[in-house]
Each structure stands twice: as C-alpha cells, then as structure tokens.
C-alpha cells in the first residue's frame, strides 16, 4: 500500500485549519485537498514556505492519509479531529455544517 500525504497549515487571519490543493490553493475541507506521493508532498511543503513568508498560513506540515473508496481519510486521530473542527462546541466550526 502506498502511503499518501496531505499538506496542512493554519490560516493566519482566522486560525482555521486549511489543506493544500494545487488547483484551488488553500482549502478548508479535507475532501478538496490533494493526497500526494512522497516526492510531490515534499515539493508542496517547500512551496508552503512562500505562503508562510507572506503571512497567509503558519505551521505547515505533512500528514499521512489513506484512500478509502475514493475518500481521503487521515491515519492519525489528531488529523481526524483537526478535519472535523473543535471538539468542545459541536455547534461551532466545521462539525456544525
């Protein structure tokens, strides 16, 4: 099984979790993100340095995902929580949508 990765960061203006899509830029939905192989993911992470420099995003990093029936699914619990939104108020954030 090939491990895929997604590039994530936080949008500096709102603190919102965002994901990288080569076609759309920074997106707020994990489903819109690019799931990339190692080489592509590393190149995207290097490219994120420019967005950090421009103060668009902070704390960019890669995390592992798998493809389940065409859907991007995070491997680790931390990223599952980040994708769904805050856990303390389910009436706010992405989970309220």
Biopython code that builds the backbone (N, CA, C, O; Angstrom):
import numpy as np
from Bio.PDB.StructureBuilder import StructureBuilder

atoms = [
    (1, "UNK", "N", (0.841, -1.188, 0.000)),
    (1, "UNK", "CA", (0.000, 0.000, 0.000)),
    (1, "UNK", "C", (0.883, 1.248, 0.000)),
    (1, "UNK", "O", (1.810, 1.368, 0.801)),
    (2, "UNK", "N", (0.585, 2.157, -0.894)),
    (2, "UNK", "CA", (1.340, 3.407, -0.986)),
    (2, "UNK", "C", (0.739, 4.402, 0.003)),
    (2, "UNK", "O", (-0.467, 4.650, 0.007)),
    (3, "UNK", "N", (1.611, 4.966, 0.843)),
    (3, "UNK", "CA", (1.146, 5.970, 1.803)),
    (3, "UNK", "C", (1.094, 7.320, 1.103)),
    (3, "UNK", "O", (2.047, 7.720, 0.435)),
    (4, "UNK", "N", (0.003, 8.000, 1.259)),
    (4, "UNK", "CA", (-0.181, 9.328, 0.691)),
    (4, "UNK", "C", (-0.093, 10.351, 1.802)),
    (4, "UNK", "O", (-0.264, 10.022, 2.975)),
    (5, "UNK", "N", (0.174, 11.596, 1.431)),
    (5, "UNK", "CA", (0.269, 12.679, 2.403)),
    (5, "UNK", "C", (-0.531, 13.887, 1.944)),
    (5, "UNK", "O", (-0.730, 14.108, 0.750)),
    (6, "UNK", "N", (-0.982, 14.657, 2.916)),
    (6, "UNK", "CA", (-1.684, 15.912, 2.667)),
    (6, "UNK", "C", (-0.914, 17.012, 3.379)),
    (6, "UNK", "O", (-0.389, 16.802, 4.473)),
    (7, "UNK", "N", (-0.848, 18.179, 2.762)),
    (7, "UNK", "CA", (-0.214, 19.351, 3.354)),
    (7, "UNK", "C", (-1.280, 20.149, 4.097)),
    (7, "UNK", "O", (-2.334, 20.458, 3.540)),
    (8, "UNK", "N", (-1.006, 20.475, 5.341)),
    (8, "UNK", "CA", (-1.941, 21.250, 6.150)),
    (8, "UNK", "C", (-1.222, 22.421, 6.798)),
    (8, "UNK", "O", (0.004, 22.433, 6.901)),
    (9, "UNK", "N", (-1.993, 23.396, 7.231)),
    (9, "UNK", "CA", (-1.474, 24.576, 7.936)),
    (9, "UNK", "C", (-2.664, 25.232, 8.626)),
    (9, "UNK", "O", (-3.774, 24.701, 8.615)),
    (10, "UNK", "N", (-2.418, 26.382, 9.220)),
    (10, "UNK", "CA", (-3.497, 27.191, 9.777)),
    (10, "UNK", "C", (-3.485, 28.534, 9.073)),
    (10, "UNK", "O", (-2.437, 29.162, 8.927)),
    (11, "UNK", "N", (-4.658, 28.969, 8.639)),
    (11, "UNK", "CA", (-4.780, 30.286, 8.005)),
    (11, "UNK", "C", (-4.527, 31.334, 9.092)),
    (11, "UNK", "O", (-5.210, 31.336, 10.116)),
    (12, "UNK", "N", (-3.583, 32.197, 8.884)),
    (12, "UNK", "CA", (-3.162, 33.145, 9.905)),
    (12, "UNK", "C", (-4.277, 34.126, 10.291)),
    (12, "UNK", "O", (-4.400, 34.484, 11.462)),
    (13, "UNK", "N", (-5.076, 34.556, 9.336)),
    (13, "UNK", "CA", (-6.101, 35.566, 9.626)),
    (13, "UNK", "C", (-7.214, 35.061, 10.542)),
    (13, "UNK", "O", (-7.805, 35.845, 11.284)),
    (14, "UNK", "N", (-7.509, 33.745, 10.497)),
    (14, "UNK", "CA", (-8.619, 33.216, 11.301)),
    (14, "UNK", "C", (-8.225, 32.038, 12.182)),
    (14, "UNK", "O", (-9.003, 31.628, 13.043)),
    (15, "UNK", "N", (-7.053, 31.498, 11.987)),
    (15, "UNK", "CA", (-6.638, 30.320, 12.738)),
    (15, "UNK", "C", (-7.242, 29.030, 12.216)),
    (15, "UNK", "O", (-7.018, 27.964, 12.790)),
    (16, "UNK", "N", (-8.006, 29.114, 11.137)),
    (16, "UNK", "CA", (-8.695, 27.970, 10.561)),
    (16, "UNK", "C", (-7.704, 26.939, 10.001)),
    (16, "UNK", "O", (-6.683, 27.305, 9.420)),
    (17, "UNK", "N", (-8.013, 25.663, 10.178)),
    (17, "UNK", "CA", (-7.229, 24.589, 9.578)),
    (17, "UNK", "C", (-7.484, 24.617, 8.076)),
    (17, "UNK", "O", (-8.634, 24.679, 7.641)),
    (18, "UNK", "N", (-6.420, 24.571, 7.286)),
    (18, "UNK", "CA", (-6.538, 24.547, 5.828)),
    (18, "UNK", "C", (-5.655, 23.441, 5.260)),
    (18, "UNK", "O", (-4.724, 22.963, 5.907)),
    (19, "UNK", "N", (-5.977, 23.054, 4.034)),
    (19, "UNK", "CA", (-5.282, 21.976, 3.333)),
    (19, "UNK", "C", (-4.903, 22.465, 1.945)),
    (19, "UNK", "O", (-5.555, 23.356, 1.399)),
    (20, "UNK", "N", (-3.846, 21.884, 1.369)),
    (20, "UNK", "CA", (-3.355, 22.338, 0.075)),
    (20, "UNK", "C", (-4.012, 21.591, -1.080)),
    (20, "UNK", "O", (-4.119, 20.364, -1.073)),
    (21, "UNK", "N", (-4.445, 22.361, -2.066)),
    (21, "UNK", "CA", (-4.932, 21.853, -3.340)),
    (21, "UNK", "C", (-4.189, 22.622, -4.421)),
    (21, "UNK", "O", (-4.273, 23.849, -4.478)),
    (22, "UNK", "N", (-3.469, 21.920, -5.271)),
    (22, "UNK", "CA", (-2.717, 22.602, -6.329)),
    (22, "UNK", "C", (-3.649, 23.402, -7.243)),
    (22, "UNK", "O", (-3.261, 24.450, -7.760)),
    (23, "UNK", "N", (-4.863, 22.916, -7.442)),
    (23, "UNK", "CA", (-5.811, 23.588, -8.330)),
    (23, "UNK", "C", (-6.490, 24.789, -7.676)),
    (23, "UNK", "O", (-6.808, 25.767, -8.353)),
    (24, "UNK", "N", (-6.713, 24.721, -6.358)),
    (24, "UNK", "CA", (-7.501, 25.751, -5.676)),
    (24, "UNK", "C", (-6.728, 26.561, -4.646)),
    (24, "UNK", "O", (-7.235, 27.572, -4.161)),
    (25, "UNK", "N", (-5.519, 26.144, -4.302)),
    (25, "UNK", "CA", (-4.773, 26.808, -3.233)),
    (25, "UNK", "C", (-5.178, 26.228, -1.890)),
    (25, "UNK", "O", (-5.472, 25.037, -1.792)),
    (26, "UNK", "N", (-5.195, 27.055, -0.857)),
    (26, "UNK", "CA", (-5.561, 26.591, 0.487)),
    (26, "UNK", "C", (-7.073, 26.453, 0.585)),
    (26, "UNK", "O", (-7.810, 27.403, 0.320)),
    (27, "UNK", "N", (-7.533, 25.263, 0.967)),
    (27, "UNK", "CA", (-8.957, 24.977, 1.092)),
    (27, "UNK", "C", (-9.266, 24.550, 2.524)),
    (27, "UNK", "O", (-8.386, 24.059, 3.232)),
    (28, "UNK", "N", (-10.501, 24.736, 2.947)),
    (28, "UNK", "CA", (-10.845, 24.399, 4.328)),
    (28, "UNK", "C", (-11.383, 22.983, 4.491)),
    (28, "UNK", "O", (-11.487, 22.499, 5.618)),
    (29, "UNK", "N", (-11.723, 22.317, 3.416)),
    (29, "UNK", "CA", (-12.255, 20.952, 3.502)),
    (29, "UNK", "C", (-11.190, 19.931, 3.104)),
    (29, "UNK", "O", (-10.572, 20.044, 2.045)),
    (30, "UNK", "N", (-10.988, 18.950, 3.950)),
    (30, "UNK", "CA", (-10.024, 17.896, 3.658)),
    (30, "UNK", "C", (-10.363, 17.187, 2.349)),
    (30, "UNK", "O", (-9.460, 16.780, 1.619)),
    (31, "UNK", "N", (-11.635, 17.034, 2.047)),
    (31, "UNK", "CA", (-12.058, 16.363, 0.820)),
    (31, "UNK", "C", (-11.564, 17.069, -0.446)),
    (31, "UNK", "O", (-11.472, 16.447, -1.504)),
    (32, "UNK", "N", (-11.248, 18.354, -0.346)),
    (32, "UNK", "CA", (-10.765, 19.120, -1.501)),
    (32, "UNK", "C", (-9.242, 19.118, -1.622)),
    (32, "UNK", "O", (-8.696, 19.615, -2.607)),
    (33, "UNK", "N", (-8.564, 18.567, -0.635)),
    (33, "UNK", "CA", (-7.093, 18.589, -0.605)),
    (33, "UNK", "C", (-6.514, 17.579, -1.585)),
    (33, "UNK", "O", (-7.183, 16.634, -2.004)),
    (34, "UNK", "N", (-5.254, 17.805, -1.938)),
    (34, "UNK", "CA", (-4.511, 16.858, -2.757)),
    (34, "UNK", "C", (-3.871, 15.806, -1.857)),
    (34, "UNK", "O", (-3.160, 16.150, -0.912)),
    (35, "UNK", "N", (-4.113, 14.543, -2.139)),
    (35, "UNK", "CA", (-3.404, 13.442, -1.489)),
    (35, "UNK", "C", (-2.216, 13.121, -2.401)),
    (35, "UNK", "O", (-2.396, 12.698, -3.543)),
    (36, "UNK", "N", (-1.005, 13.326, -1.882)),
    (36, "UNK", "CA", (0.196, 13.298, -2.720)),
    (36, "UNK", "C", (1.157, 12.187, -2.332)),
    (36, "UNK", "O", (1.195, 11.747, -1.183)),
    (37, "UNK", "N", (1.943, 11.737, -3.326)),
    (37, "UNK", "CA", (3.027, 10.809, -3.031)),
    (37, "UNK", "C", (4.151, 11.575, -2.350)),
    (37, "UNK", "O", (4.099, 12.802, -2.263)),
    (38, "UNK", "N", (5.160, 10.872, -1.869)),
    (38, "UNK", "CA", (6.237, 11.498, -1.090)),
    (38, "UNK", "C", (6.918, 12.658, -1.808)),
    (38, "UNK", "O", (7.079, 13.733, -1.231)),
    (39, "UNK", "N", (7.320, 12.448, -3.061)),
    (39, "UNK", "CA", (8.054, 13.493, -3.783)),
    (39, "UNK", "C", (7.199, 14.738, -3.999)),
    (39, "UNK", "O", (7.670, 15.857, -3.799)),
    (40, "UNK", "N", (5.960, 14.549, -4.400)),
    (40, "UNK", "CA", (5.059, 15.677, -4.633)),
    (40, "UNK", "C", (4.768, 16.404, -3.322)),
    (40, "UNK", "O", (4.729, 17.634, -3.279)),
    (41, "UNK", "N", (4.563, 15.629, -2.253)),
    (41, "UNK", "CA", (4.269, 16.213, -0.943)),
    (41, "UNK", "C", (5.447, 17.047, -0.438)),
    (41, "UNK", "O", (5.245, 18.144, 0.084)),
    (42, "UNK", "N", (6.644, 16.555, -0.582)),
    (42, "UNK", "CA", (7.830, 17.302, -0.137)),
    (42, "UNK", "C", (7.968, 18.603, -0.917)),
    (42, "UNK", "O", (8.313, 19.636, -0.343)),
    (43, "UNK", "N", (7.702, 18.562, -2.221)),
    (43, "UNK", "CA", (7.764, 19.779, -3.037)),
    (43, "UNK", "C", (6.698, 20.779, -2.592)),
    (43, "UNK", "O", (6.960, 21.980, -2.527)),
    (44, "UNK", "N", (5.503, 20.289, -2.288)),
    (44, "UNK", "CA", (4.427, 21.170, -1.817)),
    (44, "UNK", "C", (4.795, 21.803, -0.482)),
    (44, "UNK", "O", (4.528, 22.984, -0.260)),
    (45, "UNK", "N", (5.408, 21.022, 0.412)),
    (45, "UNK", "CA", (5.820, 21.553, 1.706)),
    (45, "UNK", "C", (6.864, 22.656, 1.535)),
    (45, "UNK", "O", (6.801, 23.680, 2.215)),
    (46, "UNK", "N", (7.810, 22.454, 0.642)),
    (46, "UNK", "CA", (8.806, 23.501, 0.370)),
    (46, "UNK", "C", (8.127, 24.743, -0.193)),
    (46, "UNK", "O", (8.493, 25.864, 0.161)),
    (47, "UNK", "N", (7.148, 24.553, -1.062)),
    (47, "UNK", "CA", (6.413, 25.676, -1.633)),
    (47, "UNK", "C", (5.589, 26.434, -0.598)),
    (47, "UNK", "O", (5.334, 27.628, -0.753)),
    (48, "UNK", "N", (5.174, 25.738, 0.459)),
    (48, "UNK", "CA", (4.383, 26.380, 1.510)),
    (48, "UNK", "C", (5.185, 27.447, 2.245)),
    (48, "UNK", "O", (4.605, 28.349, 2.850)),
    (49, "UNK", "N", (6.498, 27.357, 2.200)),
    (49, "UNK", "CA", (7.342, 28.356, 2.853)),
    (49, "UNK", "C", (7.048, 29.761, 2.328)),
    (49, "UNK", "O", (7.136, 30.736, 3.076)),
    (50, "UNK", "N", (6.704, 29.864, 1.065)),
    (50, "UNK", "CA", (6.360, 31.172, 0.479)),
    (50, "UNK", "C", (5.064, 31.707, 1.088)),
    (50, "UNK", "O", (4.960, 32.904, 1.352)),
    (51, "UNK", "N", (4.081, 30.844, 1.313)),
    (51, "UNK", "CA", (2.819, 31.258, 1.937)),
    (51, "UNK", "C", (3.045, 31.680, 3.386)),
    (51, "UNK", "O", (2.401, 32.606, 3.879)),
    (52, "UNK", "N", (3.960, 30.996, 4.059)),
    (52, "UNK", "CA", (4.312, 31.371, 5.432)),
    (52, "UNK", "C", (4.993, 32.731, 5.421)),
    (52, "UNK", "O", (4.687, 33.593, 6.245)),
    (53, "UNK", "N", (5.919, 32.921, 4.484)),
    (53, "UNK", "CA", (6.629, 34.199, 4.372)),
    (53, "UNK", "C", (5.662, 35.355, 4.130)),
    (53, "UNK", "O", (5.855, 36.452, 4.654)),
    (54, "UNK", "N", (4.613, 35.102, 3.328)),
    (54, "UNK", "CA", (3.614, 36.132, 3.023)),
    (54, "UNK", "C", (2.572, 36.273, 4.149)),
    (54, "UNK", "O", (1.645, 37.076, 4.048)),
    (55, "UNK", "N", (2.735, 35.505, 5.188)),
    (55, "UNK", "CA", (1.847, 35.521, 6.358)),
    (55, "UNK", "C", (0.404, 35.177, 6.019)),
    (55, "UNK", "O", (-0.537, 35.737, 6.582)),
    (56, "UNK", "N", (0.253, 34.246, 5.092)),
    (56, "UNK", "CA", (-1.076, 33.710, 4.758)),
    (56, "UNK", "C", (-1.403, 32.537, 5.685)),
    (56, "UNK", "O", (-2.523, 32.415, 6.180)),
    (57, "UNK", "N", (-0.394, 31.670, 5.910)),
    (57, "UNK", "CA", (-0.570, 30.494, 6.762)),
    (57, "UNK", "C", (0.621, 30.358, 7.706)),
    (57, "UNK", "O", (1.669, 30.972, 7.507)),
    (58, "UNK", "N", (0.432, 29.537, 8.740)),
    (58, "UNK", "CA", (1.516, 29.205, 9.672)),
    (58, "UNK", "C", (1.507, 27.700, 9.919)),
    (58, "UNK", "O", (0.515, 27.016, 9.665)),
    (59, "UNK", "N", (2.622, 27.209, 10.415)),
    (59, "UNK", "CA", (2.757, 25.822, 10.884)),
    (59, "UNK", "C", (2.386, 24.784, 9.823)),
    (59, "UNK", "O", (1.629, 23.854, 10.099)),
    (60, "UNK", "N", (2.913, 24.944, 8.627)),
    (60, "UNK", "CA", (2.639, 23.983, 7.554)),
    (60, "UNK", "C", (3.393, 22.682, 7.813)),
    (60, "UNK", "O", (4.566, 22.694, 8.188)),
    (61, "UNK", "N", (2.704, 21.561, 7.607)),
    (61, "UNK", "CA", (3.338, 20.244, 7.733)),
    (61, "UNK", "C", (2.540, 19.213, 6.951)),
    (61, "UNK", "O", (1.404, 19.457, 6.546)),
    (62, "UNK", "N", (3.153, 18.067, 6.750)),
    (62, "UNK", "CA", (2.523, 16.955, 6.041)),
    (62, "UNK", "C", (2.001, 15.934, 7.035)),
    (62, "UNK", "O", (2.572, 15.758, 8.111)),
    (63, "UNK", "N", (0.912, 15.260, 6.675)),
    (63, "UNK", "CA", (0.435, 14.145, 7.484)),
    (63, "UNK", "C", (-0.047, 13.021, 6.570)),
    (63, "UNK", "O", (-0.441, 13.249, 5.425)),
    (64, "UNK", "N", (-0.005, 11.807, 7.106)),
    (64, "UNK", "CA", (-0.356, 10.618, 6.347)),
    (64, "UNK", "C", (-1.865, 10.452, 6.230)),
    (64, "UNK", "O", (-2.614, 10.695, 7.177)),
    (65, "UNK", "N", (-2.290, 10.030, 5.036)),
    (65, "UNK", "CA", (-3.699, 9.714, 4.780)),
    (65, "UNK", "C", (-3.759, 8.418, 3.979)),
    (65, "UNK", "O", (-2.761, 7.962, 3.421)),
    (66, "UNK", "N", (-4.942, 7.846, 3.940)),
    (66, "UNK", "CA", (-5.175, 6.703, 3.063)),
    (66, "UNK", "C", (-6.423, 7.000, 2.239)),
    (66, "UNK", "O", (-7.243, 7.841, 2.609)),
    (67, "UNK", "N", (-6.548, 6.312, 1.144)),
    (67, "UNK", "CA", (-7.694, 6.474, 0.267)),
    (67, "UNK", "C", (-8.646, 5.324, 0.537)),
    (67, "UNK", "O", (-8.315, 4.165, 0.288)),
    (68, "UNK", "N", (-9.826, 5.644, 1.046)),
    (68, "UNK", "CA", (-10.860, 4.641, 1.298)),
    (68, "UNK", "C", (-12.053, 4.937, 0.405)),
    (68, "UNK", "O", (-12.793, 5.895, 0.626)),
    (69, "UNK", "N", (-12.222, 4.108, -0.595)),
    (69, "UNK", "CA", (-13.340, 4.262, -1.540)),
    (69, "UNK", "C", (-13.385, 5.659, -2.149)),
    (69, "UNK", "O", (-14.454, 6.255, -2.283)),
    (70, "UNK", "N", (-12.213, 6.176, -2.516)),
    (70, "UNK", "CA", (-12.127, 7.486, -3.151)),
    (70, "UNK", "C", (-12.172, 8.667, -2.201)),
    (70, "UNK", "O", (-12.218, 9.815, -2.643)),
    (71, "UNK", "N", (-12.158, 8.403, -0.904)),
    (71, "UNK", "CA", (-12.219, 9.462, 0.099)),
    (71, "UNK", "C", (-10.898, 9.527, 0.863)),
    (71, "UNK", "O", (-10.339, 8.493, 1.229)),
    (72, "UNK", "N", (-10.395, 10.748, 1.104)),
    (72, "UNK", "CA", (-9.166, 10.944, 1.869)),
    (72, "UNK", "C", (-9.502, 10.779, 3.348)),
    (72, "UNK", "O", (-10.386, 11.456, 3.875)),
    (73, "UNK", "N", (-8.788, 9.874, 4.006)),
    (73, "UNK", "CA", (-9.025, 9.603, 5.425)),
    (73, "UNK", "C", (-7.698, 9.728, 6.176)),
    (73, "UNK", "O", (-6.744, 9.025, 5.844)),
    (74, "UNK", "N", (-7.615, 10.602, 7.175)),
    (74, "UNK", "CA", (-6.382, 10.718, 7.963)),
    (74, "UNK", "C", (-6.081, 9.414, 8.703)),
    (74, "UNK", "O", (-6.991, 8.690, 9.106)),
    (75, "UNK", "N", (-4.807, 9.133, 8.872)),
    (75, "UNK", "CA", (-4.371, 7.926, 9.575)),
    (75, "UNK", "C", (-4.397, 8.144, 11.089)),
    (75, "UNK", "O", (-4.762, 7.237, 11.838)),
    (76, "UNK", "N", (-4.016, 9.331, 11.538)),
    (76, "UNK", "CA", (-3.898, 9.596, 12.977)),
    (76, "UNK", "C", (-5.089, 10.387, 13.518)),
    (76, "UNK", "O", (-5.692, 11.202, 12.821)),
    (77, "UNK", "N", (-5.400, 10.121, 14.773)),
    (77, "UNK", "CA", (-6.535, 10.753, 15.448)),
    (77, "UNK", "C", (-6.439, 12.279, 15.448)),
    (77, "UNK", "O", (-7.448, 12.962, 15.277)),
    (78, "UNK", "N", (-5.248, 12.807, 15.635)),
    (78, "UNK", "CA", (-5.064, 14.267, 15.656)),
    (78, "UNK", "C", (-5.619, 14.917, 14.395)),
    (78, "UNK", "O", (-6.307, 15.935, 14.465)),
    (79, "UNK", "N", (-5.320, 14.329, 13.255)),
    (79, "UNK", "CA", (-5.757, 14.901, 11.981)),
    (79, "UNK", "C", (-7.247, 14.668, 11.747)),
    (79, "UNK", "O", (-7.897, 15.467, 11.073)),
    (80, "UNK", "N", (-7.788, 13.597, 12.288)),
    (80, "UNK", "CA", (-9.237, 13.368, 12.208)),
    (80, "UNK", "C", (-9.953, 14.491, 12.952)),
    (80, "UNK", "O", (-10.934, 15.043, 12.455)),
    (81, "UNK", "N", (-9.462, 14.825, 14.141)),
    (81, "UNK", "CA", (-10.054, 15.909, 14.931)),
    (81, "UNK", "C", (-9.896, 17.250, 14.231)),
    (81, "UNK", "O", (-10.852, 18.022, 14.155)),
    (82, "UNK", "N", (-8.695, 17.540, 13.715)),
    (82, "UNK", "CA", (-8.469, 18.817, 13.021)),
    (82, "UNK", "C", (-9.394, 18.960, 11.819)),
    (82, "UNK", "O", (-9.863, 20.061, 11.531)),
    (83, "UNK", "N", (-9.664, 17.867, 11.116)),
    (83, "UNK", "CA", (-10.523, 17.914, 9.925)),
    (83, "UNK", "C", (-11.984, 18.175, 10.285)),
    (83, "UNK", "O", (-12.712, 18.795, 9.510)),
    (84, "UNK", "N", (-12.411, 17.707, 11.447)),
    (84, "UNK", "CA", (-13.816, 17.866, 11.848)),
    (84, "UNK", "C", (-14.085, 19.173, 12.566)),
    (84, "UNK", "O", (-15.216, 19.657, 12.541)),
    (85, "UNK", "N", (-13.094, 19.755, 13.201)),
    (85, "UNK", "CA", (-13.293, 21.007, 13.914)),
    (85, "UNK", "C", (-13.196, 20.816, 15.411)),
    (85, "UNK", "O", (-12.938, 19.707, 15.877)),
    (86, "UNK", "N", (-13.398, 21.882, 16.175)),
    (86, "UNK", "CA", (-13.252, 21.824, 17.630)),
    (86, "UNK", "C", (-14.134, 20.740, 18.250)),
    (86, "UNK", "O", (-15.231, 20.469, 17.762)),
    (87, "UNK", "N", (-13.653, 20.132, 19.315)),
    (87, "UNK", "CA", (-14.399, 19.054, 19.965)),
    (87, "UNK", "C", (-15.211, 19.547, 21.153)),
    (87, "UNK", "O", (-16.024, 18.794, 21.688)),
    (88, "UNK", "N", (-15.016, 20.772, 21.574)),
    (88, "UNK", "CA", (-15.685, 21.256, 22.777)),
    (88, "UNK", "C", (-17.053, 21.878, 22.507)),
    (88, "UNK", "O", (-17.910, 21.870, 23.392)),
    (89, "UNK", "N", (-17.277, 22.409, 21.321)),
    (89, "UNK", "CA", (-18.554, 23.023, 20.986)),
    (89, "UNK", "C", (-18.982, 22.497, 19.617)),
    (89, "UNK", "O", (-18.549, 23.016, 18.588)),
    (90, "UNK", "N", (-19.808, 21.496, 19.604)),
    (90, "UNK", "CA", (-20.209, 20.906, 18.337)),
    (90, "UNK", "C", (-21.159, 21.790, 17.533)),
    (90, "UNK", "O", (-21.491, 21.467, 16.393)),
    (91, "UNK", "N", (-21.595, 22.893, 18.116)),
    (91, "UNK", "CA", (-22.443, 23.828, 17.393)),
    (91, "UNK", "C", (-21.624, 24.873, 16.626)),
    (91, "UNK", "O", (-22.188, 25.716, 15.929)),
    (92, "UNK", "N", (-20.302, 24.815, 16.754)),
    (92, "UNK", "CA", (-19.399, 25.730, 16.063)),
    (92, "UNK", "C", (-18.465, 24.967, 15.149)),
    (92, "UNK", "O", (-18.333, 23.748, 15.263)),
    (93, "UNK", "N", (-17.825, 25.672, 14.252)),
    (93, "UNK", "CA", (-16.798, 25.078, 13.404)),
    (93, "UNK", "C", (-17.353, 24.176, 12.316)),
    (93, "UNK", "O", (-18.547, 24.198, 12.019)),
    (94, "UNK", "N", (-16.470, 23.385, 11.730)),
    (94, "UNK", "CA", (-16.823, 22.535, 10.596)),
    (94, "UNK", "C", (-17.863, 21.493, 10.948)),
    (94, "UNK", "O", (-18.694, 21.133, 10.113)),
    (95, "UNK", "N", (-17.825, 21.004, 12.179)),
    (95, "UNK", "CA", (-18.751, 19.950, 12.563)),
    (95, "UNK", "C", (-20.194, 20.437, 12.625)),
    (95, "UNK", "O", (-21.113, 19.618, 12.597)),
    (96, "UNK", "N", (-20.417, 21.737, 12.709)),
    (96, "UNK", "CA", (-21.771, 22.300, 12.770)),
    (96, "UNK", "C", (-22.411, 22.376, 11.392)),
    (96, "UNK", "O", (-23.630, 22.508, 11.285)),
    (97, "UNK", "N", (-21.620, 22.298, 10.353)),
    (97, "UNK", "CA", (-22.128, 22.441, 8.982)),
    (97, "UNK", "C", (-22.964, 21.264, 8.565)),
    (97, "UNK", "O", (-23.465, 21.230, 7.441)),
]
sb = StructureBuilder()
sb.init_structure("model")
sb.init_model(0)
sb.init_chain("A")
sb.init_seg("    ")
for serial, (resi, resn, name, xyz) in enumerate(atoms, 1):
    if name == "N":
        sb.init_residue(resn, " ", resi, " ")
    sb.init_atom(name, np.array(xyz, "f"), 0.0, 1.0, " ", f" {name:<3s}", serial, name[0])
structure = sb.get_structure()
